[in-house]
Every structure is written in C-alpha cells, then in structure tokens.
Amino acid sequence: MKLPDLTELALRNLRESVLRNSLTTIGISVGVASLVAMLSLGVGLQQMASRRLVKSGLFDTIIVTSRREMRGMSREQERNGPTPGESRVLDEAARQEIEHLYNVEEAYPDIRFQTELRYEDKPHLTMISALPSSAKSNDTFDGMQGSFFSSDTAAEVLLQKSFAEELLGKTPPLGSPDPDIAELARPLLGKELIMLYSQRVTSPEPPLRPSDGDAAGASYSVISREQKLRIVGISDLDVDAMRGPMGAKVFLPLKLAESLHVMQQVDLREIFRAASDQPVYSSIRVRVKNPAQIQAVEDAIKKLGFTTFSIVDASRGLRQFFGVLYAFLGIFGSLALIVASIGIVNTLVMAILERRREIGIMKAIGASDRDVKGLFFTEAGAMGILGGVVGVMLGWAIGQAINIGTNFYLKSQSLPPEHFWSVPWWLVIGAILFSVGVSLISGRYPAARAAKLDPVQALRYE
Amino acid sequence: MTTPARVPTSPDAVAIRSENLCRHYRMGETVIRAVDGVSLKVRSGEFVALLGSSGSGKSSMLNLIAGLDRPTSGTVIVQDRDLARLSREELAKYRLRVVGMVFQSFNLIPSMTLAENVELPLRFAEVERSQRENLVREALDRVGLRARKDHRPSELSGGEQQRAALARALINRPQLLLADEPTGNLDSHTGIEIMDLVREFNRQLGMTVVMVTHERALAERYAQRMIFLADGKLVDEQPNTAVLERTHS
C-alpha cells in the first residue's frame, strides 16, 4: 500500500476510536511538553548566563601575565604556560607588541595599588585601580550615579558604593538594608579627595648592586606625592567582579594613573632585575575585537611567551556544567515520554484485539503482512507527530507562563525582567522527531503482532 | 457501464487441482482432520458447489483454495501456482490478484462506507486514485448499489451488504470467485438475487466459482457440479446436468 493510502487509513482508524486515541496522544503530548519544558529551561538558563557574561565584557577580555609573576591563575595555567626561564618581562614593549596583534582592540596595563586617600582630613586606606576609557561602553558601570571620567587624563575618581559609605561614615550594620546609592552620591559628587602615593622615579645613579641582574644603567627613587582628585561618580559595582576592578573600590582614569608612575608591588620585585626606565606590569588586560576570536588571540599571546587567562577557560567548565544539566533535564523530561510510549503500546494492542476481524478481512481480500504492519506503524507515527506538535506547543506555553509569572514576581521585587526560557528550533524539531521515534518503537510490537495474525482465526473472531 | 473483459478460459484448462490435500489441526491430544486426503479438479470457468453438513470440512477446503490457510500435506494448485510453496507475501498477492471472496457474514468493514470497502483491495493493489474512483463506480453499478455508496454497512440490508461484498470481491477482476455460504444470512428471495449475480459473473466473465453451501437446492439450481464432503473426505461428485444443459444452450 502506498504511503498516502496508509496515512489516510491510519487517520481514519484513529478517528474511529477518537477518545482512546486522543487520550493516548495527550499522554504523548504531556511527555513531549515535559521534555521541552525541561530542556528549554536548561537552554534558557545557559543563554541567560552567557548573556550576562557577554554583557559584562568578560568574553572579550584576556588577562596576560608574565610567568615571572608567581600569581598564576590556576595550577593548570602554570602547567600549560611557558616555564619561567622562557618567559618574557611584561613591560611597555610587550604591551605594544600585544596591542598590535591581529583582532586586538586594546591592551592596557592592570594598574592597581593600595594607598591612602584623605577626605575631609580623614585617612582611608583602599585599593585603587585604573580604568581605560572603553570601560564606559560596557555594563560595568550601569546604574552609576554621576558620570564617567571626562577624559583619560582628568584628575577625577569613581568610587565604589561601599567606599562612599565609608567616606560618609554610613557603613550599614550587617543584615540591615544598604543605603540608596543616590543618597550617597548627593553629598560626594564634585567633592575632592587627596591621594597620597609613592612615585617611582628613575634616577641616573648606578644601581645599588650593579653585579646583580642582567641589566644596568638605571635605578629607582621613591618619592611621596599627593594628587587631588574630584569625585565624579559612585557605582554599585560588585568589588569582586572579574572585570577590571577585582577588589578595588576607587577608580582612576588609565592615562592619569600611568602618568603618576605609582610604585606598585611588581616594581619592588623587579627592582633587582631589570632596572630600566620602562614600566613593568604585573598583568595586562587585552580586549579583543570579536569574542569569537578570543582563543586565537590567546594562542598568539602564549606564543609571545606570556601566560593568559580568559573567561573562555572558565566557560569551558560552564559548558560542561550545562551539558550535564541538559542530560539530567533530558532524562527527567523523557521519563514522561517513556510512560506515554507504554500508553501507545497499550492503545495499539487494544486496537488489535478490537480490530482482529477487520485485520482478518483485510488479509482475506489481499492485504500483505507489510500492509497491516504499515497501517499500525503509521497509526503509531501519526500519534507521535500529533503528540509531538501539541507537546511542543504545550511546552512552549508552559515556558511562557512560567516566564511571565516569574517576571511578574521579579517586577514586584523591583528587579529587572529576565528571559530565562528559550525554545530553540533544534529543540522543536528534535522533540517532534523524538516523539515520532518513541512512538514508532512503541508501535513495532503491536504492528508485528497484527501482521502475524492468522486470517482464518481472525475471521472467526466475533 | 463498461463490462470487464471476460477471463480467457479453455474448456479443458484446470483452474484448481488438489491432490491428497490434508489439513489437520491438533487440539491437545486430539487431531482434527478437517480436510483429509481430498483430490479434485475444477476446470476454468466452472461453477462448483462444495456440499456437506456442518464440520464436513468444506469451509476448510475453501480456505486452502483461497490461500488463507496452508495444507498439512498434499498439494493444492490454483492457476498453476502451488499454494503450499508460496511465501506469505506471495500468498497475499495471490489473494489480491487471483481470488475474490464472499462470506456468509459479508465481512465488510463497519467503519467504512460501501465505496471505501469496495475500494480497499484497489488500495492494496496500489492502483492510482484517479482510476480507483471509476473502478469503484463501475463495480457498484454492476451490483446496483451506486446510490448507496456513501452508506455504512450498518445502514444497509443483508442483501445489499452481500452485493457490496460481491462488488469488492470482483474489483480486482479475479479469475476465481470463492463463496462461503453466500446466502446463509439472507432470506430466500434475497439469496436468489445474490446467486443470480454470481451466476451472471460466472457466465459473463468466465470466472471460476467455488461455492460452499449446505443447501442442496441452491447448489442444484446454480452449480454445474456438486462435490460432497463428509468428515473431511470427498465422498461424492455429481455433475448437475440441468444446469450444464442450460449453460450450453
């Protein structure tokens, strides 16, 4: 029998026992809906996590360190990176070389130092970090009060919220709600801070121990300086966030920070080695033009003899986590479909019993085993397709309902809306195919049983 | 209405030949000899009646000729096909192309309309949809049921259902019509109507007819030869001279 005839007869048979077949199909639909709901939650959560990470600018950033720095990002990094003997000094020349690599947007030193800030004659010890002007364009400073630096060399400063609380003496006790950032900004914006710092000055005298190290000809002097800074913005940025500020609570424009030649920890370590007038950096942050190129740029930097770290390394772990999550969600989602498949077997076996005589008649007038098998198989497949389509729609509707409900809740908590539910096209097609596949497998036994019916016995059946 | 081509037959050609045909069933320790060493010949175009009381083996014999059942031993050769040697698939093709069957209980599929029931063998034979419509219309015309084509079997009388079953049996233009008690569920008047139709197909289309019946009068009225079975054995064979004379006249 041709496929259109098989389909037509199968659909007609399904219509004949409409209640039972509908219930079976609803069973499949619920199974598929549960699968789709589970997996689309997984996909949505992964997309939300990726979106957050991409928006944070982390996906286009590589942190470059010298192997001479003993602050390796991980044991693996230390294993995979060049040995200290092969490693180069991370100085200005290296920064420029990295900045000229293909697909690199910018490479800037990670200037970070601990120093004292005075506000209304009161000293406050804190960690300061320098920010490039490009930091303005990502979401790091979203929700900031005030404005970003007016220029890259302006004597201006951005404060992290907790430092602003400290300056105003408003540090909330543990467990109590944080003061509003706008309230903190009002008395501080436009006010001046005085930064006390140690400036590194290259002196013409020979080094203290000229026989030490591989370079000679310059040495450092350390002079205490003061710098007035105007507060232009207050941010509620998380101090432990990975991008730029890690641990810092006060931010300076990058060029200004560079021009101050503030003595950093790395200078102390390098002082007995390469005492040139070139600044040496503890780490460099590299921004790539396209996040997709991050691996290639990382490889190129590694070839230059540096150690690299990027969120791509971390996201590998994230992808692995989501792979496991998918598997679990898929297994749980499939359970309902497997239960539904037993329903298909039951429905078709019942249909064989009911249609025993009909099968006998069909065989008597010329139906082959293949025709009978095909008919039952098509009926199972049709239930699978219908159940799959309805199930996907049901799964999508459940997802939408939960999305709407959750966003309603988030709104009531004054939190921004989130889209954490996603039904990608591959899941739609995959779920329908899976449903048809499970249905066909379920239909195999009843179809084979129907095909093997003895026509003489079947015709005697009343 | 177009008339289907007459099946080419020669008076001496053998349509059905069985030799020492047996069909035994085992029921626990007991062996039931439904057909027990039957040897017979049916010529092409012949109208034969298998007669016997209930349990004589006539329906079992018909099932073997129809390819619905396989012999325990012996041979049954129909139109040069040794049915015992055919595969399940080949037997299905044989039932589809060579044999048309009508049953006492009509055996129409209740969920289908008359037209759909009659069309069913054409679907199995993979006949194009456009041709199917014409063939179904012709078949229903032939049995006088065109107006009832969209009715379901339950909406028809017994006679109409049997006529529809006849239309279905003939739709693939078989060489052999096998009828198992075709008038058993009909009143005598309707039974005669149906048998007249069968005789018409036998005469006009040259179709070989084997009819199982326990009504001797019916066999005497229509069959050219009567074969008597008892306890699975062929016990007697009688040519029906009256019918033969009418046929040749």
Chai-1 contact restraints between the chains, C-beta under 6 A:
chainA,res_idxA,chainB,res_idxB,connection_type,confidence,min_distance_angstrom,max_distance_angstrom,comment,restraint_id
A,M1,B,R123,contact,1.0,0.0,6.0,A-B,restraint_1
A,M1,B,F124,contact,1.0,0.0,6.0,A-B,restraint_2
A,K2,B,E126,contact,1.0,0.0,6.0,A-B,restraint_3
A,D5,B,R123,contact,1.0,0.0,6.0,A-B,restraint_4
A,E16,B,S111,contact,1.0,0.0,6.0,A-B,restraint_5
A,E358,B,I109,contact,1.0,0.0,6.0,A-B,restraint_6
A,I361,B,N107,contact,1.0,0.0,6.0,A-B,restraint_7
A,A364,B,M101,contact,1.0,0.0,6.0,A-B,restraint_8
A,I365,B,P121,contact,1.0,0.0,6.0,A-B,restraint_9
A,G366,B,R95,contact,1.0,0.0,6.0,A-B,restraint_10
A,G366,B,L96,contact,1.0,0.0,6.0,A-B,restraint_11
A,G366,B,P121,contact,1.0,0.0,6.0,A-B,restraint_12
A,G366,B,F124,contact,1.0,0.0,6.0,A-B,restraint_13
A,A367,B,F124,contact,1.0,0.0,6.0,A-B,restraint_14
A,S368,B,E89,contact,1.0,0.0,6.0,A-B,restraint_15
A,S368,B,A92,contact,1.0,0.0,6.0,A-B,restraint_16
A,D369,B,R88,contact,1.0,0.0,6.0,A-B,restraint_17
A,D371,B,F124,contact,1.0,0.0,6.0,A-B,restraint_18
A,P455,B,L68,contact,1.0,0.0,6.0,A-B,restraint_19
A,V456,B,N63,contact,1.0,0.0,6.0,A-B,restraint_20
A,V456,B,L68,contact,1.0,0.0,6.0,A-B,restraint_21
A,V456,B,D69,contact,1.0,0.0,6.0,A-B,restraint_22
